[in-house]
Structures are given as structure tokens and as C-alpha cells.
Amino acid sequence: MNVDALGSHPQKSRKQTAEAINRALARFPLLLDVLDELSKQDYPSAGDQELRHGCERAFTAMLSRLAMIEPAPAGQPSKAEKIAESWLHGDRATRLIDASKLERMQQFIDRLLAPQPE
């Protein structure tokens, strides 16, 4: 494992960074499932507002986790990186989550996986 310029923290690989992104977004499919079910309702049921609020909080928690991940160093893309880059591109995500929120999350992921100068 490489050591950063200060010599105090090990530099993570691109694969490790992508895996950290995937762990941070592990509940994203569940969030989409809940929002999908709520969108199918003809009329609101008791507790729906609380579920929507919980989904908002879950989304915010995912953003917070992404914010704590160190950007990936330069290197070869891995399968984990391809998965990390695909989370937000499904039709359900764009249909169920506000575009500005998805864009913000995509910006986090892009920042983490951007090629770094060597």
C-alpha cells in the first residue's frame, strides 16, 4: 500500500475507494423500493409522510458518508468502480428522486473517482 506525502495515512486504491462508495450506497436500492411503493399509492396512507421523511434522511446520510471518503488515486478502473458509477443511472432513480438531489450525489461520486494527476 502506498503512503501519502506526509507519510501518515495509507493511500487507498481506486478499487478501495469504489468499494467505500458502494458500501455508502448499499441501501440505495431499498430507498428506491420504498419510494416506488409510495408512488403507486392512489391516496396517502397513514405513515406515508414519515416514510418519505425517512427516505430523505437516508439520502442525506448517504451523502454524508460519501463526503467522508477520500478521492481515489490515479489507476486502472475496477469492477467495483463501474458499479459505483452506475448507482444513479437507473430509470427508477431518475423517476423517484429529485433531479437536483441526484445531481448532487453524482457530483460526490465524480469527485471521488475523478482521475488524479500523478
Secondary structure, DSSP 8 states (H G I E B T S, - for coil): --B-TTSSSB---HHHHHHHHHHHTTTHHHHHHHHHHHHT-SS--TTHHHHHHHHHHHHHHHHHHHHTS----S----HHHHHHHHTT-SHHHHHHS-HHHHHHHHHHHHHHHS----
